[in-house]
Amino acid sequence: MKNWQETEAIMQRTRTVLAEGQAVALAIVTKIQGSTYRRPGAKLLIESDGAMLGNISGGCLEEDVRENGLAVIEADAPRHIHYDTSDLEDTVWGLGLGCNGKIDLQMVPLAPQRDLDWVEAACESLHGDQALVVRLDEAGRCRLLPRSESAEPWSGFEEVLEPPPTLLVLGAGDDARPLVQMAHQVGFRVIVADHRSGYLTERRFPLARQRVQVRADDDSNGLVLNERVLAVVKTHTLQHDLAWVKKLADTPVPYIGLLGPRDRRDEILNQVDPAAQSRLYGPIGLDIGGEGPELVALSIVSEALAVWHHRGGSHLRDRPGTIHERIGGNE
């Protein structure tokens, strides 16, 4: 989900720079071995003045990639780069890395007259809800297209991008502001809903994808409640919380987080279909021992991510296999 958000930000910036008549270079991680900070699909945009957007490592490779990117822009020719950080004695531009991994990058030059049209189309696609595919061919050309149009076999690098899930925040009080900000930062598309229009301002929630004035009993609100929506109920009013939980219980929403103590949760659970109770998480959040709006937000977002990825929210040191290995779950 984070790769989608990063790709969208990079494509939007690329469109702006190309429209201004300037070329850029796009670095994409195509292959990894061993331990690396980022996985295939991670991207870094390099502009002709040296400005960068995105990242492909923990900061140890970016400066070297910038220099290669400037050369790619100058030559208008793609370049493949291989880094081996698995040996403590190896160095990259004089600095020992020792990250215990190998990384392959493809660097793609993008020029205004040649690439602006497909980049503009990519930006429109990334604003939608359909799965997309990023493809690199052997000549170093890059394209982004709907997955539905990519059924033919492909011998080059391919990255499938699933649209991000939505975090629906029901209740726009002050404590929702750090929650919306943090959820956006980790890659959720965030919708804030409340029956009080004065709370739903762009100034309060500049990162929200939508701000919707609605009550739970309003069926004409346009809210989509499906299996790609995770909901946080936090209106701070028992009547409104109960109404939203009962409404969500009749939908496929996989996560219904409820703010408040256990006795309040039990009062609400007693009025909800038992078949839906396993999807209700209350008191909401992972047990990280913090208090205050920011730490509560961190706890909630962490739990929502764990549920989305079918993880238990346990310590990584106790996880079998590699930390990025998929064991079911969603991207």
Sequence and secondary structure as in RCSB ss.txt:
>XXXX:A:sequence
MKNWQETEAIMQRTRTVLAEGQAVALAIVTKIQGSTYRRPGAKLLIESDGAMLGNISGGCLEEDVRENGLAVIEA
DAPRHIHYDTSDLEDTVWGLGLGCNGKIDLQMVPLAPQRDLDWVEAACESLHGDQALVVRLDEAGRCRLLPRSES
AEPWSGFEEVLEPPPTLLVLGAGDDARPLVQMAHQVGFRVIVADHRSGYLTERRFPLARQRVQVRADDDSNGLVL
NERVLAVVKTHTLQHDLAWVKKLADTPVPYIGLLGPRDRRDEILNQVDPAAQSRLYGPIGLDIGGEGPELVALSI
VSEALAVWHHRGGSHLRDRPGTIHERIGGNE
>XXXX:A:secstr
 HHHHHHHHHHHHHHHHHHTT  EEEEEEEEEEES SS TT EEEEETTS EEE SSSSSSHHHHHHHHHHHHHH
T  EEEEEE   TT EETTEE   SEEEEEEEEEE HHHHHHHHHHHHHHHTSSS EEEEE TT  EEEEEGGG 
 S   SEEEEE    EEEEE  STTHHHHHHHHHHHT EEEEEES GGG  TTT TT SEEEE  TT TTS    
STTEEEEE  S HHHHHHHHHHHHTS  SEEEE S HHHHHHHHTTS GGGGGGEESS S      SHHHHHHHH
HHHHHHHHTT     GGG SS TT   SS  
